[in-house]
Each structure stands twice: as C-alpha cells, then as structure tokens.
C-alpha cells in the first residue's frame, strides 16, 4: 500500500479497500467508476458477480469448508456518498480523491465529507470476500448505488437470484447498537417561476455561515440551525429589496450550514441594523448548539440587474418562511424517537426559477403522506408546482428474529455488554429489501461514525477493528 495514508492501520484489508474507494469518485449520481472498481475486484478473484443497469453490484462467494450446507447470508452496503465540503475548499468530487487524515483514533477527510457513510461497509464486505481465513456460510454481497438520494439502487435491484433470507446491512453509525427498524421517506420538490425585470439599485449580498450542518435523519432532533430558513427569516425584515438569486444547501438529506441571497436594495445602509439585530437574536437562540453562526451583509454601488419585482420578492421570501422544517411529530411508543420530520436541504433561485427540495421522513406512512400533501398545498398556494420522487417504505420491527438473537448473543460474548436494539429515524435499505424478499430477517450494524453528511465527518479506527472482529464471529455462528 505504497503512498496509502491508512496502510499502517488494522485490519489492513479493510482500510486498504476503504482508501482505494476514497480515491475513486463516488458521490451520489456519479458512481460508475466505483461500480466498475467493485466489479474488477470480483473478476480478478474469480468470484461470480453481476452489475445491473443502475450500477449496483452483487458478488457471490461460496461457503468456507464445512459451511456448504448453511443458508446464505446477504451482506449489504451502498457505494455512494454525500458530497459536502467547507467553504473555500478546492475539491472537485467529480475527479479528486478524498484527502484522508488520521488523527489519533479518528479518520477524516480535509475539508470534505469522509464517505465513511457508507464506504466502510463496502470496505468491510470486500475484505471479507478477500479473506481466505474467514469462516462463513455462502455470502451474497450486495453493493447498491444512489442510496443517499432516495435508495434508488436498492429500489431498482432485481433480487430474484438472491437465495439468502438473512441480511446484515452495515450502514449504521454507532458500535454496540443493532438497528431493527427505520423510517420511510421521499424527496419533495416545490418549483415556482418568477418573471424578471430590469431594475437599478445597490447590489447586496446577505450570507448566513458558520452553521454545523448535519444528517437530516439522525440529527434532525438536535434543533441545529438550517441556514436557508435563517436566511429567509432575516430577508423578511428587510424592506425595499428585489431578489436576484438565492442559494442554500447541496443535498436534500443534509442540513444546510450556509446560505446566500443576492438582491437589489433601495437603501442598503438601512439594512445593516436589521442584519445586526437578527444576528444577535439568532446567536442568542443558538448559543449552545451553533456558536459560530454569522450574518454578513455586503454591497456594491448601484447598477442595473435583472431581478424579481418587489411583490414577487415578498412572495418568494414568504414561501421560504412558510416552508415547514424540522421535527413534526415524536413517537408515542418509543421514547425519544422522531416519528415524522422534513429538512429543507436545497434552496435555489436562479434566473427567476425558484426550487425548494426536502427530505421527508416518517415511520408512519399516513403521516409521511400527509406531510407531502401539505407541501403540495403550499406549492399550489404560491402558484408553484410540486413533485415527489425516491419514495421508500418504512422498515417495520420484526418480533421474531433469529438473526437478531444471534447478533445480540455474539456481541454479549465478545464484549461482556448487552447490545442496544433500536429503531432510527434515518432511512435504510432494509425496508426495500424486506418488501422484495418475503420472510427476510434483516438487521443493521456499523462502527462509530460522527457528523456524517458534513465536512466534520469522522470514523473511529478502533471501532472499525472491533466491528470487523464481531462480524467475522457472527458469520461463524450462522
């Protein structure tokens, strides 16, 4: 592993494949190279494999000696990652390798998401397929694409040639936690066209920055700042402006940490008082959770620009402010579990075309449908259009689960502790696979990952090692 940053880490096979994947572009919607890399891995080792039209890959490995009669086990993860970077980071996710850094027990990437979600699953699975000393039943490795933009690969995968009815998904982010249920969801988009007019005024830029960002599922309950919503609230108090553009967020399933508005202003000097007051109020409200929030207002001398009218500016800002965001309902059955939420992840206004995109999640199908209908009504109220895509079902809890029993027993034997069994608000592919394969017994595990879907994402080296040992022992027991 010459020139590999992770070459000194154990288990070597896992970290070798993780770093190989980190050198291949694999953002959601751009996974062709990663899919080809996985296929090349299988072919060079003489393993049966297939690649579907979307790019998802299935690899089969025969049982180790003595396990030929054991039922097959499906190991599953996804090839794509969420691409988020810090402002000022010169990184092109379409071609640049991730710049990995080891800091004590943690691995991160400089200025960008790490892709531990879900590259570590791919790395662990390939390392198991490559390890001739591992003891296991027949393995069916399923590596899907575009999980982060609506579980598209899992939704499109033909599962008819999969014999396994036990599935271990490796897309969870807390060691010692066994996930057995998750929310369903979909992506919702509102679009509104506004006419542009030639107008003159001081060209102003209002920027909201310094937010933490984060995962719109597992961190939505933390009440983190959504920069796009804060931008809208501040613009609402600024009189005499005409919008030119809006931009906030890059992924519908990531809480936006930065947002910006460009507009014409009649009296830019008078807007500074609004900015200062709103910044002070916001910092006070988010003092503990978001201490780094900033509101910056800049302007240049008057010039002519194409902009929205004053009335249409008020409509666009009102639409942004009326757009619901965050936790909508908590579970009455499971303490602390978010039941229904949405995240305004993408905000755009360019050349008069406004788009607001959100990730809607709920463990109750009727509540998810009702929230989507609420957004559709909002779109109609403002004269816009509504669309919905990437819908996926909730993964319901299975009362009788021999796989869960084995997983918890092995964890207890190895660690001396009880494994925590829980449901999560984030989406997992287990629900889709359960719908495709009747009788499927599925669970999800993973090593410790922190701040996924943000440039602060990091992964614990020691936790990866323990998860590797644990999964090898589980396979011996199946």
C-alpha positions in Angstrom: 0.0 0.0 0.0 2.7 2.5 -1.1 1.7 6.1 -0.5 -1.5 5.0 1.2 -2.3 7.1 4.3 -4.1 4.2 6.1 -1.6 1.5 5.3 -0.4 1.2 9.0 -3.9 0.6 10.3 -5.5 -2.7 11.3 -7.3 -4.6 9.9 -5.2 -3.8 6.9 -7.6 -5.3 4.3 -10.5 -3.2 5.5 -8.5 0.1 5.4 -6.9 -0.8 2.1 -10.2 -1.1 0.4 -11.6 1.9 2.2 -8.7 4.1 0.9 -9.0 2.6 -2.6 -12.6 3.6 -2.7 -11.7 7.1 -1.4 -9.5 7.6 -4.5 -12.5 6.9 -6.8 -15.2 9.5 -7.4 -18.4 8.0 -5.8 -20.8 10.8 -5.0 -24.5 10.0 -5.4 -25.3 10.1 -9.1 -21.7 9.6 -10.0 -20.9 6.0 -9.0 -19.9 4.5 -12.4 -16.2 4.3 -11.5 -16.9 2.9 -8.1 -19.2 0.3 -9.5 -16.6 -0.7 -12.1 -14.0 -0.9 -9.3 -16.1 -3.3 -7.3 -16.7 -5.5 -10.4 -13.0 -5.6 -11.2 -12.4 -6.7 -7.6 -14.7 -9.7 -8.1 -13.5 -10.7 -11.5 -9.8 -10.6 -10.6 -10.6 -13.1 -7.8 -12.8 -15.4 -9.9 -15.9 -14.6 -8.0 -19.3 -14.7 -9.6 -20.7 -11.2 -10.0 -23.2 -9.0 -11.8 -23.8 -5.4 -12.4 -27.3 -4.0 -13.1 -28.3 -1.1 -15.3 -28.2 1.4 -12.4 -24.7 0.2 -11.4 -25.5 -1.8 -8.3 -23.2 -4.8 -7.9 -23.8 -8.3 -6.5 -20.9 -10.7 -5.7 -21.2 -14.3 -4.6 -18.6 -16.2 -2.6 -19.0 -19.9 -1.8 -19.1 -21.1 1.8 -15.9 -21.9 3.6 -15.1 -25.6 4.1 -17.7 -27.2 6.4 -20.3 -24.5 5.9 -21.5 -25.6 2.5 -24.9 -26.7 3.9 -25.5 -23.5 5.8 -28.1 -20.9 4.4 -26.6 -18.0 2.5 -26.1 -14.6 4.3 -26.5 -11.3 2.5 -24.0 -8.6 3.4 -25.1 -5.2 2.2 -23.9 -1.6 1.9 -24.0 1.3 -0.6 -21.3 2.6 -2.9 -22.3 6.3 -3.0 -21.5 9.1 -0.5 -22.9 12.5 0.3 -20.6 15.2 -1.1 -20.3 18.2 1.2 -17.3 20.5 1.5 -16.3 23.5 3.6 -16.5 26.9 2.0 -13.2 27.7 0.4 -12.2 24.0 0.0 -10.9 23.5 -3.6 -12.1 19.9 -4.0 -13.8 18.5 -7.1 -15.9 15.5 -6.1 -16.2 14.6 -9.8 -12.4 13.8 -10.1 -10.4 14.5 -6.9 -9.5 11.7 -4.4 -10.5 12.4 -0.8 -7.7 13.8 1.3 -7.6 11.4 4.2 -6.2 12.3 7.6 -5.6 10.1 10.7 -5.8 11.9 14.0 -5.4 9.6 16.9 -8.3 7.1 16.7 -10.2 9.0 14.1 -10.1 9.2 10.3 -11.4 12.3 8.5 -11.0 14.0 5.1 -9.6 17.5 4.8 -12.4 20.0 4.1 -15.0 17.4 2.9 -17.2 14.5 3.9 -15.2 11.3 4.5 -17.6 8.9 2.8 -17.5 6.6 5.9 -21.2 6.5 5.2 -21.1 4.1 3.6 -17.6 3.3 2.3 -16.7 1.4 5.4 -19.5 -1.1 4.6 -18.0 -1.6 1.1 -14.5 -2.0 2.6 -15.6 -4.5 5.3 -17.5 -6.6 2.8 -14.7 -6.7 0.2 -12.2 -7.5 2.9 -14.3 -10.5 4.0 -14.7 -11.7 0.4 -10.9 -11.3 0.0 -10.0 -13.1 3.3 -9.5 -16.9 2.8 -9.1 -17.4 6.5 -12.6 -16.2 7.3 -15.2 -18.9 8.3 -18.6 -18.3 6.8 -21.7 -19.6 5.1 -22.3 -18.7 1.4 -22.1 -14.9 1.1 -24.1 -12.7 -1.2 -22.6 -9.2 -1.2 -25.0 -6.5 -2.4 -23.5 -3.1 -3.1 -26.1 -0.6 -4.2 -25.9 2.9 -5.7 -27.6 6.2 -5.0 -28.8 5.3 -1.6 -28.3 8.9 -0.4 -30.7 10.3 -3.0 -33.7 8.1 -2.4 -32.4 4.5 -2.1 -32.6 4.3 -5.9 -30.2 1.3 -6.3 -32.0 -0.8 -3.8 -35.3 0.1 -5.3 -34.2 -0.9 -8.7 -32.3 -4.1 -7.8 -33.6 -7.4 -9.1 -33.4 -9.7 -6.0 -34.7 -12.9 -7.7 -31.2 -14.5 -7.8 -30.5 -13.9 -4.1 -31.0 -17.1 -2.0 -30.2 -15.5 1.4 -33.0 -14.7 3.8 -30.7 -13.2 6.5 -29.4 -9.7 5.6 -26.8 -7.8 7.6 -26.7 -4.1 6.5 -23.6 -2.2 7.6 -25.0 1.3 7.3 -25.4 2.2 11.0 -23.1 4.6 12.8 -22.9 3.5 16.4 -21.0 0.5 17.6 -22.9 -1.7 20.0 -26.3 -0.7 18.5 -28.3 -3.1 16.5 -30.8 -1.3 14.3 -34.0 -3.2 13.6 -36.4 -0.6 12.2 -36.3 2.7 10.4 -38.4 5.4 8.9 -39.7 5.6 5.3 -39.4 8.7 3.2 -39.2 10.5 -0.1 -37.8 13.7 -1.7 -40.3 16.5 -2.3 -39.7 19.5 -4.7 -41.5 22.8 -5.0 -40.8 24.9 -8.0 -42.0 28.4 -8.8 -41.2 30.6 -11.9 -41.0 34.4 -11.4 -40.6 36.9 -14.2 -37.5 39.2 -14.1 -37.4 42.9 -14.7 -34.6 45.3 -15.4 -34.0 47.4 -12.3 -31.3 49.5 -10.7 -30.1 49.5 -7.1 -27.3 48.7 -4.8 -26.3 45.1 -5.3 -26.3 43.5 -1.9 -25.2 40.0 -0.7 -26.6 38.6 2.6 -24.7 35.4 3.7 -25.5 33.1 6.6 -22.5 31.0 7.5 -20.9 29.1 10.4 -23.6 26.5 10.9 -22.7 22.9 11.8 -24.8 21.2 9.2 -25.5 17.5 9.7 -27.6 14.5 8.8 -31.3 15.3 8.2 -32.4 12.0 9.8 -30.3 11.1 12.8 -29.6 14.7 13.8 -32.9 16.4 13.0 -33.9 16.2 16.6 -30.9 18.3 17.7 -32.5 21.5 16.6 -29.5 22.5 14.5 -29.7 25.7 12.5 -30.9 25.5 8.9 -29.1 28.3 7.2 -31.7 28.6 4.4 -34.5 29.1 6.9 -32.5 31.7 8.8 -31.8 33.5 5.6 -35.5 33.7 4.8 -36.3 35.0 8.3 -33.8 37.7 8.0 -34.8 38.7 4.5 -38.4 39.0 5.6 -37.5 42.0 7.8 -35.5 43.8 5.1 -37.7 46.4 3.3 -37.3 47.7 -0.3 -35.3 44.7 -1.7 -35.6 42.9 -5.0 -34.2 39.3 -5.2 -31.7 38.3 -7.8 -30.7 34.9 -6.5 -30.9 32.5 -3.5 -28.6 29.5 -2.8 -28.6 27.2 0.2 -27.5 23.6 0.8 -26.4 21.0 -1.7 -28.2 17.8 -0.6 -31.8 17.3 0.4 -30.7 15.0 3.2 -28.1 17.3 4.7 -28.9 20.2 7.0 -27.6 23.3 5.1 -24.9 25.2 7.1 -24.6 28.1 4.6 -27.0 30.2 2.5 -26.8 33.3 0.5 -29.1 35.9 -1.1 -28.2 38.4 -3.7 -30.6 41.4 -4.2 -31.1 45.0 -5.2 -31.7 47.4 -2.3 -33.0 51.0 -2.3 -31.3 52.0 0.9 -28.5 49.4 1.7 -27.3 51.3 4.8 -30.6 50.9 6.5 -30.4 47.1 6.2 -27.4 46.8 8.4 -29.5 47.4 11.5 -31.8 44.6 10.5 -28.8 42.3 10.0 -27.2 43.2 13.3 -30.4 42.7 15.3 -31.2 39.4 13.6 -27.7 38.1 14.1 -27.8 39.0 17.8 -31.2 37.3 18.3 -30.2 34.2 16.4 -26.9 33.8 18.2 -28.7 34.1 21.5 -31.2 31.4 20.4 -28.5 29.0 19.2 -25.8 30.0 21.7 -25.1 26.4 22.9 -25.8 24.5 19.7 -24.4 26.8 17.0 -21.9 29.3 18.5 -20.3 30.1 15.1 -23.3 31.5 13.2 -22.6 34.7 11.2 -24.8 37.0 9.1 -22.7 39.1 6.7 -24.1 41.9 4.6 -22.1 43.4 1.7 -22.9 45.8 -1.0 -21.5 47.5 -4.2 -22.6 50.7 -5.9 -25.9 50.8 -7.8 -26.1 49.1 -11.2 -28.8 47.6 -13.4 -29.6 43.9 -12.9 -32.5 41.6 -13.8 -34.4 40.9 -10.6 -37.8 40.0 -9.2 -40.3 42.7 -8.6 -40.9 43.9 -5.1 -44.2 42.0 -4.9 -42.7 38.8 -6.3 -39.7 39.1 -3.9 -42.2 39.2 -1.0 -43.9 36.1 -2.4 -40.6 34.2 -2.7 -39.5 35.2 0.8 -42.9 34.3 2.2 -42.7 30.9 0.5 -39.3 30.2 2.1 -40.6 31.3 5.5 -43.8 29.3 5.3 -42.0 26.1 4.2 -42.1 23.7 7.2 -38.8 22.3 8.5 -37.6 20.0 11.3 -39.3 17.6 13.6 -43.1 17.4 13.0 -44.0 14.6 15.4 -42.3 12.4 18.1 -43.2 8.7 18.6 -45.7 7.9 21.3 -44.4 4.3 21.5 -40.6 4.7 21.5 -39.3 7.4 23.9 -37.0 9.9 22.1 -37.7 8.6 18.6 -38.6 11.2 16.0 -41.6 9.9 14.1 -42.0 12.5 11.3 -39.8 15.2 10.0 -38.6 17.1 7.0 -35.4 19.0 6.1 -35.3 21.9 3.6 -32.0 20.8 2.2 -31.8 22.6 -1.2 -32.8 26.2 -1.9 -32.2 27.8 -5.3 -33.4 30.9 -7.1 -31.6 31.4 -10.4 -32.9 33.4 -13.4 -36.3 33.6 -11.8 -36.6 29.8 -11.2 -37.1 29.0 -7.5 -36.7 25.5 -6.2 -37.1 24.1 -2.6 -36.2 20.5 -2.1 -36.6 18.5 1.1 -36.2 15.0 2.6 -39.4 13.9 4.2 -39.2 11.0 6.7 -41.7 9.2 8.9 -42.1 5.8 10.5 -45.9 6.2 9.9 -46.8 6.0 6.3 -50.0 8.1 6.7 -48.1 10.9 8.4 -45.5 10.9 5.6 -48.3 11.1 3.0 -50.0 13.9 5.0 -46.8 15.9 5.1 -46.2 15.6 1.4 -49.8 16.7 0.8 -49.1 19.7 3.0 -46.2 20.7 0.8 -48.3 20.2 -2.3 -50.9 22.5 -0.9 -48.2 25.1 -0.1 -46.9 24.9 -3.7 -50.5 25.5 -5.0 -51.0 28.4 -2.6 -48.0 30.2 -4.1 -48.7 29.3 -7.7 -45.9 26.7 -8.0 -45.6 23.1 -8.9 -45.0 20.1 -6.7 -43.3 16.7 -7.4 -42.2 13.8 -5.3 -39.6 11.1 -6.0 -37.4 8.5 -4.5 -40.1 7.2 -2.1 -39.1 4.3 0.1 -41.1 2.3 2.7 -40.5 2.2 6.4 -38.7 -0.9 7.8 -41.1 -2.4 10.3 -39.9 -4.1 13.5 -39.9 -8.0 13.3 -40.9 -9.6 16.6 -39.4 -13.0 15.8 -35.8 -12.6 14.5 -33.3 -15.4 14.9 -30.7 -13.2 13.3 -31.2 -10.5 15.9 -30.9 -13.2 18.6 -27.6 -14.4 17.2 -26.2 -10.9 16.8 -27.0 -9.8 20.4 -25.7 -13.1 21.8 -22.3 -12.9 20.0 -21.9 -9.2 21.0 -22.5 -10.1 24.6 -20.0 -13.0 24.4 -17.3 -10.8 22.8 -17.8 -7.6 24.8 -19.4 -8.6 28.0 -22.1 -6.0 27.4 -25.6 -6.0 26.1 -26.2 -4.7 22.6 -28.7 -1.9 22.3 -31.5 -2.7 20.0 -33.2 0.3 18.5 -35.2 2.0 15.7 -33.9 5.1 13.9 -35.4 8.0 12.1 -32.9 7.8 9.2 -33.7 5.7 6.1 -32.1 2.3 5.5 -32.3 0.0 2.5 -33.5 -2.9 4.7 -37.1 -1.8 4.3 -36.9 -2.1 0.5 -35.2 -5.5 0.6 -37.8 -6.7 3.1 -40.5 -5.8 0.7 -38.8 -7.6 -2.2 -37.9 -10.8 -0.3 -40.7 -12.2 1.8 -39.5 -13.6 5.1 -36.3 -11.6 5.1 -34.7 -11.3 8.6 -32.6 -8.1 8.5 -30.5 -6.1 10.9 -28.1 -3.1 10.6 -24.8 -2.5 12.3 -21.8 -0.3 11.9 -18.7 1.2 13.6 -18.7 4.6 15.2 -19.1 7.4 12.7 -19.7 11.0 13.8 -21.1 14.1 12.0 -21.9 12.2 8.8 -23.2 14.3 5.8 -21.0 17.1 6.9 -17.3 18.1 6.4 -16.8 17.2 10.1 -17.5 13.5 9.3 -15.0 11.1 11.1 -14.7 7.4 11.8 -13.2 5.5 14.7 -10.3 3.2 13.8 -10.6 1.1 16.9 -14.4 0.7 16.4 -13.8 -0.5 12.8 -11.5 -3.1 14.1 -14.0 -4.3 16.7 -16.8 -4.3 14.2 -14.6 -6.4 11.8 -13.9 -9.0 14.6 -17.6 -9.0 15.6 -18.9 -9.6 12.1 -16.4 -12.4 11.4 -17.6 -14.1 14.6 -21.3 -13.7 13.7 -20.7 -15.3 10.3 -19.1 -18.3 12.1 -22.3 -18.7 14.1 -24.7 -18.5 11.1 
